[in-house]
Amino acid sequence: MRLLIHDLDNYEFKNLSDDIKIIDKKGEIKNCIGCFGCWVKTPAECVINDSYKDMGEHFSKSDEIIIISKCVYGGFSPFVKNVLDRAISYIHPYFKIRNNEMHHKRRYDNVIKLTVWFYGEDVTSEEKETANNLLKANAINYDGLVEKVTFVSSIAELEGKIV
């Protein structure tokens, strides 16, 4: 399965393949409160009961996560960041050394490839560098890979490129 997370308002995706699950702003999302309940009380499921409590499970069934986000100071939009925070149950609370660095141990066997489309006018080269570094760090934490990072000025440039 592929997971498409986006922050676009009232956007219709055309010709998407059947193996894509869409996560968008149509439901109510509450902020992660850092309680670690998804690690100790209800492993792999967020204890906050809203439309996004199963993000860890969605990540576990995905081999690719496609993210479309406004580039905000070299990072994700608040909505996309919140979705990613709510998916922390995808990994274990336990640590392991990978590449001489300490990272969370994986909970599942799947390897996630991240494909990210950042949009926004006037995204600076510094913001692009920050975004690329953030994605590399996210991929390491998920024990996954950065497949592709693309910056576009407008949503119109995405037409026909997300399959």
Residue frames as a rotation matrix with the C-alpha (Angstrom) as fourth column:
MET 1
0.584 0.812 0.000 0.00
0.812 -0.584 0.000 0.00
0.000 0.000 -1.000 0.00
ARG 2
-0.605 -0.663 0.441 1.02
0.617 -0.740 -0.268 3.58
0.504 0.110 0.857 -0.54
LEU 3
0.178 0.586 -0.790 -0.03
0.922 -0.381 -0.075 6.33
-0.345 -0.715 -0.608 1.84
LEU 4
-0.332 -0.201 0.922 -0.69
0.606 -0.794 0.045 9.86
0.723 0.574 0.385 0.59
ILE 5
0.076 0.264 -0.962 -0.63
0.910 -0.412 -0.041 12.54
-0.407 -0.872 -0.271 3.29
HIS 6
-0.517 -0.252 0.818 -1.50
0.668 -0.717 0.201 16.05
0.536 0.650 0.539 2.17
ASP 7
-0.540 0.253 -0.803 -2.60
0.583 -0.575 -0.574 19.44
-0.607 -0.778 0.163 3.48
LEU 8
-0.973 0.147 0.180 -4.46
0.069 -0.559 0.826 20.64
0.222 0.816 0.534 0.37
ASP 9
-0.518 0.850 -0.095 -7.92
-0.189 -0.223 -0.956 22.14
-0.834 -0.478 0.276 0.80
ASN 10
0.457 0.889 -0.021 -10.68
-0.232 0.096 -0.968 20.78
-0.859 0.447 0.250 -1.44
TYR 11
-0.300 -0.644 -0.704 -8.27
-0.906 -0.038 0.421 19.15
-0.299 0.764 -0.572 -3.88
GLU 12
0.776 0.580 0.246 -9.42
-0.430 0.773 -0.466 16.35
-0.460 0.256 0.850 -6.19
PHE 13
-0.425 -0.898 0.114 -6.79
-0.558 0.359 0.748 13.78
-0.713 0.254 -0.653 -7.11
LYS 14
0.618 0.617 -0.487 -7.44
-0.750 0.278 -0.600 12.26
-0.235 0.736 0.635 -10.52
ASN 15
0.650 -0.269 -0.711 -6.33
-0.388 0.687 -0.615 8.87
0.654 0.675 0.342 -11.79
LEU 16
-0.141 -0.672 0.727 -4.81
-0.989 0.131 -0.071 7.65
-0.047 -0.729 -0.683 -8.51
SER 17
-0.482 -0.071 -0.873 -4.11
-0.296 0.951 0.086 3.94
0.825 0.300 -0.480 -8.38
ASP 18
0.503 0.846 -0.173 -6.20
-0.197 0.308 0.931 1.75
0.841 -0.434 0.322 -6.09
ASP 19
0.266 -0.464 -0.845 -3.32
0.794 0.603 -0.082 0.99
0.547 -0.649 0.529 -3.71
ILE 20
-0.721 -0.516 0.463 -3.19
0.215 -0.801 -0.558 4.58
0.659 -0.303 0.688 -2.35
LYS 21
0.204 0.712 -0.672 -4.81
0.966 -0.034 0.257 5.50
0.160 -0.702 -0.694 0.96
ILE 22
-0.187 -0.205 0.961 -5.34
0.282 -0.948 -0.148 9.24
0.941 0.244 0.236 1.37
ILE 23
-0.037 0.106 -0.994 -4.85
0.986 -0.159 -0.054 11.06
-0.163 -0.982 -0.099 4.68
ASP 24
-0.438 -0.049 0.898 -6.20
0.434 -0.886 0.163 14.59
0.788 0.461 0.409 4.51
LYS 25
-0.988 -0.046 0.147 -7.74
-0.087 -0.624 -0.777 17.30
0.128 -0.780 0.612 6.67
LYS 26
-0.318 0.946 -0.062 -11.30
-0.267 -0.027 0.963 16.00
0.909 0.323 0.262 6.44
GLY 27
0.350 0.423 -0.836 -11.35
0.647 0.536 0.542 14.55
0.678 -0.730 -0.086 9.96
GLU 28
0.856 -0.096 0.508 -10.71
-0.410 -0.724 0.555 16.15
0.314 -0.683 -0.659 13.32
ILE 29
0.244 -0.841 -0.483 -7.08
0.512 0.534 -0.672 15.84
0.823 -0.084 0.561 14.38
LYS 30
0.997 -0.021 0.075 -5.90
-0.076 -0.468 0.880 16.48
0.017 -0.883 -0.468 17.90
ASN 31
0.329 -0.943 0.058 -2.29
-0.768 -0.302 -0.564 17.23
0.549 0.141 -0.824 18.77
CYS 32
0.234 -0.425 -0.874 0.05
0.459 0.841 -0.286 14.54
0.857 -0.335 0.392 20.04
ILE 33
0.815 0.123 0.566 0.46
-0.386 -0.614 0.689 15.18
0.432 -0.780 -0.453 23.76
GLY 34
-0.124 -0.987 -0.099 3.64
-0.591 0.153 -0.792 13.16
0.797 -0.040 -0.603 24.22
CYS 35
0.413 0.387 0.825 2.03
-0.909 0.232 0.347 10.76
-0.058 -0.893 0.447 26.68
PHE 36
-0.646 -0.708 -0.284 3.70
-0.751 0.657 0.070 7.68
0.137 0.258 -0.956 25.14
GLY 37
0.025 0.763 0.646 0.40
-0.641 0.508 -0.575 5.81
-0.767 -0.400 0.502 25.52
CYS 38
0.760 0.246 -0.602 0.88
-0.647 0.381 -0.661 4.48
0.066 0.891 0.448 21.99
TRP 39
-0.164 -0.892 -0.420 4.05
-0.624 0.424 -0.657 2.81
0.764 0.155 -0.626 23.21
VAL 40
-0.928 -0.346 0.139 3.03
-0.302 0.476 -0.826 1.52
0.220 -0.808 -0.546 26.65
LYS 41
-0.448 0.826 0.344 -0.78
-0.512 0.079 -0.856 1.45
-0.733 -0.559 0.387 27.02
THR 42
0.671 0.683 0.288 -2.02
-0.052 0.431 -0.901 0.56
-0.740 0.589 0.325 23.52
PRO 43
-0.313 -0.948 0.062 1.07
0.050 0.049 0.998 -0.46
-0.949 0.315 0.032 21.52
ALA 44
-0.853 -0.199 0.482 0.96
0.483 0.044 0.874 0.77
-0.195 0.979 0.059 17.92
GLU 45
-0.015 0.877 0.481 -2.29
0.777 -0.293 0.557 2.72
0.629 0.382 -0.677 18.42
CYS 46
-0.771 -0.237 0.591 -2.67
-0.057 -0.898 -0.435 6.29
0.634 -0.370 0.680 19.67
VAL 47
-0.654 0.525 -0.545 -4.73
0.745 0.320 -0.585 6.65
-0.133 -0.788 -0.601 22.84
ILE 48
-0.664 0.447 -0.599 -6.28
-0.325 -0.895 -0.307 9.87
-0.673 -0.010 0.739 21.53
ASN 49
-0.346 0.634 0.691 -9.60
0.681 0.677 -0.279 8.84
-0.645 0.374 -0.667 20.01
ASP 50
0.162 0.404 -0.900 -9.99
-0.465 -0.774 -0.431 10.80
-0.871 0.488 0.062 16.78
SER 51
0.929 0.328 -0.173 -9.81
-0.283 0.326 -0.902 10.18
-0.240 0.887 0.396 13.03
TYR 52
0.461 -0.842 -0.280 -5.99
-0.604 -0.067 -0.794 9.85
0.650 0.535 -0.540 13.13
LYS 53
0.472 -0.255 0.844 -5.43
-0.794 0.294 0.533 7.36
-0.384 -0.921 -0.064 15.97
ASP 54
0.760 -0.105 0.641 -4.44
0.203 0.976 -0.080 4.59
-0.617 0.191 0.763 13.53
MET 55
0.758 -0.487 -0.434 -1.55
-0.651 -0.533 -0.541 6.38
0.032 0.692 -0.721 11.82
GLY 56
-0.220 -0.870 0.442 1.02
-0.825 0.407 0.391 3.89
-0.521 -0.279 -0.807 13.13
GLU 57
0.050 0.335 0.941 -1.00
0.186 0.922 -0.339 1.03
-0.981 0.192 -0.016 11.64
HIS 58
0.950 0.300 -0.092 -1.28
-0.010 -0.264 -0.964 2.87
-0.313 0.917 -0.248 8.30
PHE 59
0.316 -0.916 -0.248 2.51
-0.945 -0.327 0.005 3.36
-0.086 0.233 -0.969 8.28
SER 60
-0.278 -0.463 0.842 3.00
-0.502 0.817 0.284 -0.35
-0.819 -0.344 -0.459 9.06
LYS 61
0.321 0.500 0.804 1.03
0.432 0.678 -0.595 -1.36
-0.843 0.538 0.002 5.96
SER 62
0.940 0.048 -0.338 2.84
-0.223 -0.663 -0.715 1.09
-0.258 0.747 -0.613 3.65
ASP 63
0.307 -0.892 0.331 5.87
0.879 0.399 0.262 0.63
-0.366 0.210 0.907 1.49
GLU 64
-0.630 -0.480 0.611 5.76
0.650 -0.756 0.078 4.24
0.424 0.446 0.788 0.28
ILE 65
0.186 0.631 -0.753 4.56
0.792 -0.550 -0.265 7.41
-0.581 -0.547 -0.602 1.94
ILE 66
-0.375 -0.174 0.910 3.87
0.758 -0.623 0.193 10.31
0.533 0.763 0.366 -0.39
ILE 67
-0.026 0.304 -0.952 3.64
0.802 -0.562 -0.201 13.68
-0.596 -0.769 -0.230 1.33
ILE 68
-0.168 0.038 0.985 2.37
0.671 -0.727 0.142 16.90
0.722 0.685 0.097 -0.22
SER 69
0.334 0.187 -0.924 2.97
0.901 -0.350 0.255 19.79
-0.276 -0.918 -0.285 2.14
LYS 70
0.872 -0.141 0.468 3.40
-0.002 -0.959 -0.284 23.50
0.489 0.246 -0.837 2.10
CYS 71
-0.039 -0.946 -0.323 7.04
0.775 0.175 -0.608 24.21
0.631 -0.274 0.726 2.92
VAL 72
0.879 0.356 0.316 6.98
0.046 -0.724 0.688 26.14
0.474 -0.591 -0.653 6.19
TYR 73
0.571 -0.740 0.355 10.44
-0.818 -0.477 0.322 27.41
-0.069 -0.475 -0.878 7.20
GLY 74
-0.375 -0.781 -0.499 12.03
-0.826 0.527 -0.203 24.29
0.421 0.336 -0.843 5.76
GLY 75
-0.916 0.119 0.382 9.57
-0.139 0.800 -0.584 21.93
-0.375 -0.589 -0.716 7.40
PHE 76
-0.663 0.736 0.138 6.10
0.667 0.497 0.555 20.49
0.340 0.460 -0.820 7.00
SER 77
-0.285 0.700 0.655 2.83
-0.359 -0.711 0.604 22.36
0.889 -0.063 0.454 7.38
PRO 78
-0.553 0.088 0.828 1.27
-0.832 0.001 -0.555 22.13
-0.050 -0.996 0.073 10.86
PHE 79
0.556 0.826 0.096 -1.29
-0.811 0.564 -0.155 19.55
-0.182 0.008 0.983 9.68
VAL 80
0.596 -0.386 -0.704 1.28
-0.240 0.751 -0.615 17.23
0.766 0.535 0.355 8.06
LYS 81
-0.520 -0.811 0.267 3.62
-0.475 0.016 -0.880 17.58
0.710 -0.585 -0.393 11.05
ASN 82
-0.189 0.548 0.815 0.75
-0.953 0.099 -0.287 16.64
-0.238 -0.831 0.503 13.35
VAL 83
0.815 0.461 -0.350 -0.05
-0.552 0.801 -0.230 13.53
0.175 0.381 0.908 11.27
LEU 84
0.161 -0.844 -0.511 3.61
-0.145 0.492 -0.858 12.47
0.976 0.213 -0.043 11.42
ASP 85
-0.599 -0.326 0.731 3.70
-0.728 -0.156 -0.667 13.08
0.332 -0.932 -0.144 15.18
ARG 86
0.231 0.812 0.535 0.60
-0.923 0.357 -0.144 10.91
-0.308 -0.461 0.832 15.61
ALA 87
0.793 0.007 -0.609 2.38
-0.351 0.823 -0.448 8.08
0.498 0.569 0.655 13.75
ILE 88
-0.079 -0.905 0.418 5.14
-0.950 -0.058 -0.307 7.72
0.302 -0.421 -0.855 16.37
SER 89
0.335 0.278 0.900 3.59
-0.650 0.760 0.007 4.39
-0.682 -0.588 0.435 17.35
TYR 90
0.868 -0.079 -0.490 5.03
-0.398 0.480 -0.782 3.01
0.297 0.874 0.386 14.09
ILE 91
-0.066 -0.965 -0.252 8.37
-0.252 0.261 -0.932 2.62
0.965 0.002 -0.261 15.89
HIS 92
0.378 0.091 -0.921 9.29
0.743 0.564 0.360 1.06
0.553 -0.821 0.145 19.25
PRO 93
0.947 -0.095 0.306 10.22
-0.250 -0.817 0.520 3.17
0.200 -0.569 -0.798 22.26
TYR 94
0.645 -0.746 0.167 13.38
0.332 0.470 0.818 1.08
-0.689 -0.472 0.551 22.53
PHE 95
0.636 -0.488 -0.598 16.64
-0.700 -0.691 -0.181 2.18
-0.325 0.534 -0.780 20.96
LYS 96
0.665 -0.497 0.557 19.22
0.587 0.809 0.022 0.59
-0.461 0.313 0.830 18.75
ILE 97
-0.015 -0.758 -0.652 22.51
-0.243 -0.630 0.738 1.77
-0.970 0.170 -0.175 17.25
ARG 98
0.621 0.136 0.772 22.40
0.702 0.343 -0.625 2.24
-0.350 0.929 0.118 13.46
ASN 99
0.414 -0.552 0.724 25.32
0.570 -0.463 -0.679 3.84
0.709 0.694 0.123 11.63
ASN 100
-0.564 -0.717 -0.410 26.92
0.723 -0.189 -0.664 4.77
0.399 -0.671 0.625 14.96
GLU 101
-0.729 0.432 0.531 23.81
-0.514 -0.858 -0.007 6.73
0.452 -0.278 0.847 15.98
MET 102
-0.871 0.487 0.060 21.05
0.262 0.565 -0.782 5.90
-0.414 -0.666 -0.620 18.42
HIS 103
-0.649 0.725 -0.231 17.61
-0.665 -0.392 0.636 5.49
0.370 0.566 0.737 16.83
HIS 104
0.044 0.768 0.639 14.32
-0.858 0.357 -0.369 3.86
-0.511 -0.532 0.675 17.67
LYS 105
-0.834 -0.233 0.500 14.02
-0.062 0.940 0.335 0.16
-0.548 0.249 -0.799 16.99
ARG 106
-0.642 0.634 -0.431 11.64
-0.645 -0.143 0.750 -0.78
0.413 0.760 0.501 14.22
ARG 107
-0.308 0.666 0.680 8.32
-0.631 0.392 -0.670 -2.36
-0.712 -0.635 0.299 15.20
TYR 108
0.734 0.644 0.217 7.43
-0.188 0.499 -0.846 -3.68
-0.653 0.580 0.487 11.72
ASP 109
0.009 -0.755 0.655 9.32
0.546 0.553 0.630 -5.30
-0.838 0.352 0.417 8.86
ASN 110
0.687 0.296 0.664 8.24
0.727 -0.272 -0.630 -2.98
-0.006 0.916 -0.402 6.06
VAL 111
-0.472 -0.825 -0.312 10.72
0.720 -0.565 0.403 -0.44
-0.508 -0.034 0.861 4.69
ILE 112
0.607 0.763 -0.222 9.12
0.553 -0.606 -0.572 2.92
-0.571 0.224 -0.789 3.95
LYS 113
-0.528 -0.635 0.564 10.21
0.848 -0.436 0.303 5.02
0.054 0.638 0.768 1.01
LEU 114
0.091 0.511 -0.855 9.44
0.495 -0.768 -0.406 8.73
-0.864 -0.387 -0.323 1.44
THR 115
-0.479 -0.117 0.870 8.42
0.828 -0.389 0.403 10.78
0.291 0.914 0.283 -1.58
VAL 116
-0.019 0.414 -0.910 7.80
0.715 -0.630 -0.302 14.41
-0.698 -0.657 -0.285 -0.69
TRP 117
-0.177 0.090 0.980 6.42
0.788 -0.584 0.196 17.30
0.590 0.807 0.033 -2.69
PHE 118
-0.307 0.049 -0.950 6.87
0.694 -0.671 -0.259 20.69
-0.651 -0.739 0.173 -1.03
TYR 119
0.062 0.348 0.936 4.98
0.863 -0.490 0.125 23.61
0.502 0.800 -0.330 -2.48
GLY 120
0.539 0.189 -0.821 5.18
0.634 -0.733 0.247 27.32
-0.555 -0.654 -0.515 -1.87
GLU 121
0.764 -0.267 0.587 6.23
0.316 -0.638 -0.702 30.51
0.562 0.722 -0.403 -3.53
ASP 122
0.419 -0.676 0.606 9.61
-0.573 -0.714 -0.401 31.95
0.704 -0.179 -0.687 -2.65
VAL 123
0.976 -0.217 -0.001 11.02
0.151 0.673 0.724 28.88
-0.156 -0.707 0.689 -0.87
THR 124
0.577 -0.811 -0.099 14.63
-0.815 -0.580 0.004 29.84
-0.061 0.078 -0.995 -0.19
SER 125
0.193 -0.611 -0.768 17.67
-0.354 0.686 -0.635 27.66
0.915 0.395 -0.084 -0.79
GLU 126
-0.763 -0.451 0.464 18.19
-0.564 0.110 -0.819 27.54
0.318 -0.886 -0.338 2.99
GLU 127
0.013 0.858 0.514 14.64
-0.890 0.245 -0.385 26.27
-0.456 -0.452 0.766 3.51
LYS 128
0.685 0.180 -0.706 15.20
-0.590 0.705 -0.394 23.61
0.426 0.686 0.589 0.83
GLU 129
-0.336 -0.887 -0.317 18.40
-0.366 0.433 -0.824 22.51
0.868 -0.161 -0.470 2.55
THR 130
-0.661 0.168 0.731 16.62
-0.736 0.041 -0.676 22.35
-0.144 -0.985 0.096 5.92
ALA 131
0.432 0.902 0.004 13.75
-0.865 0.415 -0.281 20.35
-0.255 0.118 0.960 4.40
ASN 132
0.425 -0.349 -0.835 16.14
-0.442 0.726 -0.527 17.85
0.790 0.593 0.154 2.80
ASN 133
-0.694 -0.713 0.101 17.99
-0.396 0.261 -0.880 17.40
0.602 -0.651 -0.463 6.10
LEU 134
-0.306 0.689 0.657 14.69
-0.884 0.050 -0.465 16.94
-0.353 -0.723 0.594 7.94
LEU 135
0.658 0.610 -0.441 13.61
-0.742 0.624 -0.244 14.23
0.127 0.488 0.864 5.49
LYS 136
-0.070 -0.766 -0.639 16.91
-0.330 0.622 -0.710 12.39
0.942 0.161 -0.296 5.82
ALA 137
-0.827 -0.216 0.519 16.48
-0.543 0.070 -0.837 12.44
0.145 -0.974 -0.175 9.61
ASN 138
0.123 0.951 0.284 12.85
-0.926 0.213 -0.311 11.24
-0.356 -0.225 0.907 9.32
ALA 139
0.558 0.050 -0.829 13.93
-0.578 0.740 -0.344 8.39
0.596 0.670 0.442 7.04
ILE 140
-0.544 -0.806 -0.233 16.63
-0.301 0.447 -0.842 7.32
0.783 -0.388 -0.486 9.49
ASN 141
-0.666 0.338 0.665 14.15
-0.709 -0.012 -0.705 7.38
-0.230 -0.941 0.248 12.38
TYR 142
0.482 0.876 -0.009 11.66
-0.810 0.441 -0.386 5.29
-0.334 0.193 0.923 10.36
ASP 143
-0.295 -0.697 0.654 14.54
-0.159 0.711 0.685 3.03
-0.942 0.098 -0.320 9.23
GLY 144
0.619 0.580 0.529 13.42
0.504 0.223 -0.834 3.87
-0.602 0.783 -0.154 5.69
LEU 145
-0.466 -0.766 0.443 14.63
0.814 -0.174 0.554 5.73
-0.347 0.619 0.705 2.62
VAL 146
0.047 0.413 -0.909 14.15
-0.229 -0.882 -0.413 9.11
-0.972 0.228 0.054 1.00
GLU 147
0.117 0.095 0.989 12.99
0.810 0.566 -0.150 8.25
-0.574 0.819 -0.011 -2.50
LYS 148
-0.355 -0.150 0.923 12.47
0.783 -0.586 0.207 11.77
0.510 0.796 0.325 -3.88
VAL 149
-0.050 0.330 -0.943 12.07
0.663 -0.695 -0.278 15.37
-0.747 -0.639 -0.184 -2.71
THR 150
-0.407 0.009 0.913 10.63
0.832 -0.409 0.375 17.94
0.377 0.912 0.160 -5.08
PHE 151
-0.455 0.238 -0.858 9.91
0.406 -0.802 -0.438 21.64
-0.792 -0.548 0.269 -4.60
VAL 152
-0.372 0.412 0.832 7.24
0.857 -0.190 0.478 23.37
0.355 0.891 -0.282 -6.69
SER 153
-0.987 -0.007 0.160 5.89
-0.032 -0.971 -0.237 26.90
0.157 -0.239 0.958 -6.63
SER 154
-0.328 0.939 0.103 2.25
-0.940 -0.314 -0.131 25.96
-0.091 -0.140 0.986 -7.04
ILE 155
-0.141 0.405 0.904 -0.08
-0.284 0.858 -0.429 23.00
-0.948 -0.317 -0.006 -6.76
ALA 156
0.757 0.473 -0.452 -0.76
-0.526 0.030 -0.850 23.19
-0.388 0.881 0.272 -10.51
GLU 157
-0.013 -0.872 -0.490 2.76
-0.971 0.127 -0.200 21.86
0.237 0.473 -0.849 -11.09
LEU 158
-0.607 -0.179 0.774 1.75
-0.534 0.814 -0.230 18.59
-0.589 -0.553 -0.590 -9.39
GLU 159
0.409 0.892 -0.191 -1.00
-0.746 0.207 -0.634 17.75
-0.526 0.401 0.750 -11.92
GLY 160
0.853 0.070 -0.517 -0.47
-0.418 0.685 -0.597 14.27
0.312 0.725 0.614 -13.33
LYS 161
-0.099 -0.990 -0.105 2.70
-0.613 0.144 -0.777 13.61
0.784 -0.012 -0.621 -11.33
ILE 162
-0.550 0.033 0.835 1.16
-0.752 0.414 -0.512 11.85
-0.363 -0.909 -0.203 -8.32
VAL 163
-0.267 0.438 -0.858 0.11
-0.671 0.555 0.492 8.36
0.692 0.707 0.146 -9.40
